Amino acid sequence: MIGSRIDETGTLIRDGGAFYLRRDLGGRYMLELRRTPVDLIEKRVRLIGTLVGVDLVNADGVAPA
């Protein structure tokens, strides 16, 4: 539901100029990020943020899981 808080783990992936979380629960979220976490690409991470659209998360933080 839009406006819901998100706290999930998965793999951070980059596709073109966009970043995504490949969710452990299946599916993926496109991410709006304040900084580019290039050191975490293709690694398992924890995402905290807010769902702002269908499969779109405004990330408060992305950190190693």
N, CA and C atoms as a LAMMPS dump frame, in Angstrom:
ITEM: TIMESTEP
0
ITEM: NUMBER OF ATOMS
195
ITEM: BOX BOUNDS ff ff ff
-5.0000000000000000e+02 5.0000000000000000e+02
-5.0000000000000000e+02 5.0000000000000000e+02
-5.0000000000000000e+02 5.0000000000000000e+02
ITEM: ATOMS id mol type element x y z
1 1 1 N 0.831 -1.171 0
2 1 2 C 0 0 0
3 1 3 C 0.892 1.256 0
4 2 1 N 0.635 2.194 -0.858
5 2 2 C 1.445 3.406 -0.964
6 2 3 C 1.422 4.143 0.373
7 3 1 N 2.605 4.583 0.803
8 3 2 C 2.771 5.226 2.097
9 3 3 C 3.25 4.274 3.17
10 4 1 N 3.269 2.972 2.87
11 4 2 C 3.722 1.966 3.832
12 4 3 C 5.224 2.052 4.026
13 5 1 N 5.661 1.794 5.249
14 5 2 C 7.087 1.707 5.535
15 5 3 C 7.601 0.348 5.058
16 6 1 N 8.79 0.347 4.492
17 6 2 C 9.418 -0.867 3.968
18 6 3 C 10.675 -1.133 4.776
19 7 1 N 10.848 -2.37 5.209
20 7 2 C 12.065 -2.829 5.884
21 7 3 C 12.276 -4.254 5.401
22 8 1 N 13.102 -4.397 4.354
23 8 2 C 13.291 -5.7 3.717
24 8 3 C 14.75 -5.933 3.384
25 9 1 N 15.059 -7.193 3.131
26 9 2 C 16.396 -7.564 2.684
27 9 3 C 16.312 -8.142 1.284
28 10 1 N 17.454 -8.071 0.6
29 10 2 C 17.54 -8.614 -0.752
30 10 3 C 18.886 -8.246 -1.35
31 11 1 N 18.976 -8.322 -2.664
32 11 2 C 20.204 -8.014 -3.383
33 11 3 C 20.024 -6.708 -4.131
34 12 1 N 20.984 -5.793 -3.96
35 12 2 C 20.955 -4.517 -4.668
36 12 3 C 21.483 -4.738 -6.078
37 13 1 N 20.689 -4.378 -7.077
38 13 2 C 21.117 -4.536 -8.468
39 13 3 C 20.992 -3.208 -9.194
40 14 1 N 21.797 -3.07 -10.238
41 14 2 C 21.752 -1.88 -11.084
42 14 3 C 21.356 -2.324 -12.476
43 15 1 N 20.403 -1.627 -13.063
44 15 2 C 19.933 -1.928 -14.414
45 15 3 C 19.882 -0.603 -15.154
46 16 1 N 20.868 -0.383 -16.029
47 16 2 C 20.983 0.907 -16.685
48 16 3 C 21.365 1.947 -15.657
49 17 1 N 20.613 3.026 -15.566
50 17 2 C 20.888 4.065 -14.587
51 17 3 C 20.066 3.942 -13.328
52 18 1 N 19.296 2.875 -13.191
53 18 2 C 18.405 2.705 -12.043
54 18 3 C 18.916 1.618 -11.103
55 19 1 N 18.515 1.736 -9.837
56 19 2 C 18.85 0.736 -8.83
57 19 3 C 17.575 0.04 -8.374
58 20 1 N 17.718 -1.251 -8.088
59 20 2 C 16.596 -2.084 -7.668
60 20 3 C 17.009 -2.949 -6.497
61 21 1 N 16.033 -3.315 -5.679
62 21 2 C 16.22 -4.335 -4.665
63 21 3 C 15.538 -5.59 -5.171
64 22 1 N 16.318 -6.64 -5.406
65 22 2 C 15.75 -7.957 -5.715
66 22 3 C 15.403 -8.569 -4.366
67 23 1 N 14.137 -8.582 -4.047
68 23 2 C 13.645 -8.936 -2.72
69 23 3 C 13.833 -10.41 -2.397
70 24 1 N 14.203 -10.692 -1.141
71 24 2 C 14.278 -12.077 -0.677
72 24 3 C 12.916 -12.755 -0.77
73 25 1 N 11.841 -11.955 -0.643
74 25 2 C 10.483 -12.498 -0.683
75 25 3 C 9.949 -12.656 -2.103
76 26 1 N 10.756 -12.284 -3.097
77 26 2 C 10.336 -12.362 -4.492
78 26 3 C 9.94 -10.995 -5.026
79 27 1 N 10.167 -10.794 -6.305
80 27 2 C 9.871 -9.515 -6.93
81 27 3 C 11.006 -8.533 -6.728
82 28 1 N 10.765 -7.29 -7.124
83 28 2 C 11.794 -6.271 -6.935
84 28 3 C 11.157 -4.903 -6.78
85 29 1 N 11.893 -4.043 -6.111
86 29 2 C 11.508 -2.645 -5.942
87 29 3 C 12.498 -1.772 -6.697
88 30 1 N 12.007 -0.772 -7.407
89 30 2 C 12.861 0.273 -7.953
90 30 3 C 13.106 1.255 -6.807
91 31 1 N 14.322 1.795 -6.738
92 31 2 C 14.692 2.627 -5.6
93 31 3 C 14.956 4.066 -5.995
94 32 1 N 14.443 4.992 -5.192
95 32 2 C 14.83 6.398 -5.249
96 32 3 C 15.856 6.565 -4.14
97 33 1 N 17.098 6.888 -4.521
98 33 2 C 18.19 6.954 -3.555
99 33 3 C 18.745 8.361 -3.442
100 34 1 N 19.162 8.736 -2.243
101 34 2 C 19.804 10.037 -2.018
102 34 3 C 21.277 9.99 -2.386
103 35 1 N 21.88 8.828 -2.256
104 35 2 C 23.275 8.639 -2.653
105 35 3 C 23.379 7.329 -3.424
106 36 1 N 24.422 7.216 -4.215
107 36 2 C 24.607 6.029 -5.041
108 36 3 C 25.489 5.03 -4.3
109 37 1 N 24.927 3.9 -3.874
110 37 2 C 25.68 2.914 -3.082
111 37 3 C 26.45 1.92 -3.966
112 38 1 N 27.39 2.42 -4.778
113 38 2 C 28.081 1.552 -5.735
114 38 3 C 28.837 0.421 -5.056
115 39 1 N 29.27 0.611 -3.812
116 39 2 C 30.002 -0.43 -3.097
117 39 3 C 29.103 -1.589 -2.668
118 40 1 N 27.782 -1.416 -2.77
119 40 2 C 26.847 -2.468 -2.352
120 40 3 C 26.17 -3.188 -3.518
121 41 1 N 26.487 -2.811 -4.754
122 41 2 C 25.858 -3.445 -5.917
123 41 3 C 26.208 -4.925 -5.95
124 42 1 N 25.182 -5.747 -6.198
125 42 2 C 25.279 -7.206 -6.252
126 42 3 C 25.585 -7.824 -4.896
127 43 1 N 25.282 -7.092 -3.822
128 43 2 C 25.474 -7.617 -2.471
129 43 3 C 24.135 -7.639 -1.753
130 44 1 N 24.089 -8.452 -0.705
131 44 2 C 22.876 -8.557 0.095
132 44 3 C 22.789 -7.336 1.002
133 45 1 N 21.62 -6.665 0.988
134 45 2 C 21.433 -5.42 1.732
135 45 3 C 20.108 -5.426 2.486
136 46 1 N 19.993 -4.477 3.396
137 46 2 C 18.732 -4.193 4.077
138 46 3 C 18.278 -2.823 3.597
139 47 1 N 17.034 -2.744 3.171
140 47 2 C 16.429 -1.507 2.677
141 47 3 C 15.394 -1.023 3.676
142 48 1 N 15.481 0.262 4.024
143 48 2 C 14.461 0.911 4.84
144 48 3 C 13.985 2.126 4.06
145 49 1 N 12.678 2.264 3.923
146 49 2 C 12.144 3.389 3.171
147 49 3 C 10.626 3.406 3.189
148 50 1 N 10.073 4.147 2.222
149 50 2 C 8.621 4.319 2.11
150 50 3 C 8.179 3.977 0.695
151 51 1 N 7.129 3.18 0.584
152 51 2 C 6.556 2.845 -0.715
153 51 3 C 5.844 4.088 -1.254
154 52 1 N 6.315 4.607 -2.407
155 52 2 C 5.751 5.844 -2.969
156 52 3 C 5.034 5.61 -4.292
157 53 1 N 5.076 4.403 -4.803
158 53 2 C 4.401 4.041 -6.038
159 53 3 C 4.382 2.531 -6.148
160 54 1 N 3.808 2.03 -7.218
161 54 2 C 3.773 0.585 -7.422
162 54 3 C 5.213 0.108 -7.612
163 55 1 N 5.713 -0.674 -6.671
164 55 2 C 7.075 -1.214 -6.703
165 55 3 C 8.148 -0.128 -6.749
166 56 1 N 7.873 1.053 -6.202
167 56 2 C 8.837 2.162 -6.139
168 56 3 C 8.989 2.59 -4.684
169 57 1 N 10.248 2.559 -4.189
170 57 2 C 10.527 2.885 -2.793
171 57 3 C 11.467 4.077 -2.719
172 58 1 N 11.097 5.062 -1.908
173 58 2 C 11.983 6.164 -1.566
174 58 3 C 12.801 5.669 -0.379
175 59 1 N 14.092 5.424 -0.61
176 59 2 C 14.947 4.78 0.395
177 59 3 C 15.466 5.789 1.398
178 60 1 N 15.26 5.481 2.679
179 60 2 C 15.902 6.234 3.752
180 60 3 C 17.315 5.734 3.935
181 61 1 N 17.502 4.43 3.693
182 61 2 C 18.828 3.852 3.858
183 61 3 C 18.953 2.494 3.227
184 62 1 N 20.156 2.217 2.738
185 62 2 C 20.519 0.9 2.218
186 62 3 C 21.843 0.556 2.895
187 63 1 N 21.882 -0.59 3.578
188 63 2 C 23.074 -0.986 4.322
189 63 3 C 23.311 -2.482 4.132
190 64 1 N 24.546 -2.937 4.354
191 64 2 C 24.794 -4.374 4.273
192 64 3 C 23.867 -5.138 5.209
193 65 1 N 23.373 -6.276 4.758
194 65 2 C 22.451 -7.077 5.572
195 65 3 C 23.219 -7.959 6.543
